[in-house]
Amino acid sequence: GELIKQPSLSSAIFWRMEPGELVEAGKIRGLNEMDVAGSKALDYGGKLYPLAKALESNSLSHDKRGLLTRKLDMVGPEFGVTLAPAPQLDGSSVVFGRVIDGGDQILEKIEGIPVYTYKAADASGSVAGEIFAAQKQFYVNAAKSIGDTRASDLRNKLLRKVEIRQLTILPTQES
C-alpha cells in the first residue's frame, strides 16, 4: 500500500454503532494520543501533532439520516454519521456535513453488521445469563483494579472492520 505521511481519514475505520441512531468513525490506524509535557498531542509515525478542541458551532439540527457530526469538545479525528434523526445530539454535537452519492446504501450495509451486545445467549433472568453477567463484571472489575487499560466497554463495537477507502473534501457552498 501507499505510505501515508500524515494522518488522514482515508485510513480511518467505522468502529462503533448505536443501532438506529449513530455510527462512529474516525479512528486512524497508527494515530495515538499521548501526553507531552502536560499537553495532549497525537503521535503518527514519530511526528507529533498538537491537539486542540474543535471550536465549530452552527444552528443545524440532527434532523435526518446521513449527517456528519462531532462532539463539541472533541479533540481528535472521531466523528459520527446519523442513522436517523437524532435530536438528543443537538447541543452536545455539531453537524458539519452530510453523506452524498450512494451513502445511504453504505449506511444500510454498516447497519447490517453485528455488534458486541454483552448479552448472554440465554434469556435474561436465566441462571446461565446471571452467571455470565456476574463473571463479566468480576473480570472487568479485577482488570480495572490492577490498572489494565484493556478492560474497556466494547458494547456496540462493530464485529467487522469497515474502512474508509476514499474521502473527498467538498468546497464550501455560500448561500
ABEGO torsion letter per residue (X at the ends): XBBBABBBAAABBBABBBBGABBBBGBBBGBBBBBBGGBBBBBBGGBBBBBBBBBBBBABBBABBGBBBBBAABABABBBBBABBBAAABGABBBAEBBBGGAAAAAAAAAABBBBAGBBABBBGBAAAAAAAAAAAAAAAAAAAAGBAABBBABGBBABBBBBABBBBBBBBBX
